[in-house]
Amino acid sequence: MPNTPADLAERVAAICTAHAHLEGPMLPILHAVQAEYGFIPEPALQIIAKANGVTRAEVHGTMSFYHDFREEPAGKTVIKICRAEACQAQGGNGLAEAAMAKLGVDWHGTTSNGAVTLEPVYCLGLCACGPAVIVDDTVVGAVDGAMLDAILTEAGA
Amino acid sequence: MKIYVPLDSAAKALGADRVADAVIAEAAKRGVDVELVRNGTRGMIWLEPLVEVVTDAGRIGFGPMLPSDVAALFDDLGAHPKALGLVDDLDWMKAQTRLTFQRCGVIDPLDLEDYAAHGGLVGLKQATEMSGADIVAQVTDSGLRGRGGAGFPTGIKWQTVHGAQAEQKYIVCNADEGDSGTFADRMIMEGDPFTLIEGMAIAGLAVGATKGYIYLRSEYPDAINIINRAIEIANVAGILGDDVLGSGRAFHLENRVGAGAYVCGEETSLLNSLEGKRGVVRAKPPLPALEGFLGRPTVVNNVISLATVPVIMEKGAAHYADFGLGRSKGTIPLQIAGNVKFGGLFETAFGLPLGEIVNTLAGGTRTGNPVKAVQVGGPLGAYFAPHQFDVPFGYEEFDGAGGLIGHAGLTVFDDTADMLGMARFAMEFCAVESCGKCTPCRIGAVRGVETIDRIAEGDADAIPLLTDLCDTMKDGSLCALGGFTPYPVMSALTLFPDDFAVGKKAAE
């Protein structure tokens, strides 16, 4: 993908225009920018601010409030492990510890080869079939050690 | 041959897509003509993927299915090792009163004809012939209360918005179901999305709102996909749009995706988020009913509250209000989660004792160990111990027992649970998710983690400090995040004092 500053400015402005008719377009715009780039590139903030008649600080304030929006690219695969109570009752803590040990990262960390970013998530609504994990957009339930190994191997960790 | 394989994300998480692929492959191999329907889940998650085959006698269930079990579906069904019998005759299904979830798992979620053939759109059709005030009266008479947890009477909220004068009013559906142990919203959005859409359209007609938003959490990618497609279908079919079912009245609906902030399940921070701001809690008053989205009168209701409106319109307020206990009228979808034998969703009239839910419906723990604690109502709900199992499931009853029913999720823990660890997690979660607006929540949660760590190290003097901190958070926080985090913390401390004496024991 050509990624010169001019390309980025043009693309982000186009995303803003496409959402201009919405009431409260900021979250849809941020989601769309992140879908395009995998994170919110810093220069995008000023462009979004200008298009929406707010300050850059306000856009930054909104972006930084939400766990979903990244300021840096994630690994190729994002694996989120549920930390919430129902998964803890089914062995979620042990699963998370095993994942961190195998990947050699803490929460929010990315493996040195850039293959996997590990994130906590607080509930995937899979509370009757935990512990639960979401690999990019694919849900996996009743995850045990062997399944975790398979997921990590497939992700190239 | 007609075969149902659920598309619900719990079923998918347990391998339903691979089973569906196996059905198609096996049918092709055998040259059998198969109609494969991807339905919602029936709610028996321990049986997922639960495959159903249509026979002359009815729908026969098979589960939990592996792809390797699929081939035998094409032979003698009665001899299949995973055969469960007629799904409607299973004890779990027969014992329920399915009103809100009457179609969930039964129909193809995106087939409008199937929806209408099972009672869908009856309520909305009636509503188009009624005045707004009459619709509000029917919902008020049903006794429906906010199923998101607050339990505020839905009809009263609607009455306030109905009475407000404004150019533009809104219906906002709170689908930011972040509470651990709850999945009823997800299940109905994936399994019967038109029910929610119909409920929102009825709400729009009732209060005079022509625009609605669903605020759906980003952690539910499957539900987002299904709701988006359902809205498109409903627009084409004239259920939504400028002329709802030919009534001449408009209702437009848009789905908005959250961004991973738990606090946005609180209605005022949800509204800020929808407006594109930080999801910070607003002080009340003004009530959202009068100054909500963009400062205009807004109904903010939970998914289940809105999805229950169609059946109230269809069967009448009295029919709904006849179920239940005291001021908790109607049915409640219990979500049975955590370490249980039989986890899933069970819709029933209010009033079942907690112990019956845990020991009979859930069948005790999956590990077979004794039950130690049950957290009711999500991460802000109190823990209950087995000696409290006679409390009947109702808003006032749980309040009286020092807890809350919240969104009716129940998370069961066996005797290996470390309740000091759970109390610490409650504080840690509050610290991670605090919106930062009020001090008791923002600072209190961080101090709470530190204080519990002191207790873990054997500092008994920190226990009264923790109690005092919880009082401050409870009395001084703006919303339920800081205000209710003391519920799990204090119930863990009070009910399981031994778990808070670990350091002392180690020192002795």
Interface residues (C-beta under 8 A of the other chain):
Chain A: L22 E23 G24 P25 M26 L27 P28 L30 H31 N52 E58 G61 T62 F65 Y66 H67 D68 F69 R83 A84 E85 A86 C87 Q88 A89 Q90 V121 Y122 C123 L124 G125 L126 C127 A128 C129 G130 A132 I134 D137 V139 V140 G141 A142
Chain B: S9 A10 K12 A13 L14 I45 W46 E48 E177 G178 D179 S180 G181 T182 F183 D185 R186 M187 K211 S218 E219 Y220 P221 D222 E254 R256 V257 G258 A259 G260 A261 Y262 S273 L274 E275 G276 K277 R278 G279 V280 F293 L294 Q335 I336 A337 G338 N339 V340 G343 G344 R366 Q375 P379 G409 T411 V412 F413 D414 A417 M422 F425 F429 V432 E433 C435
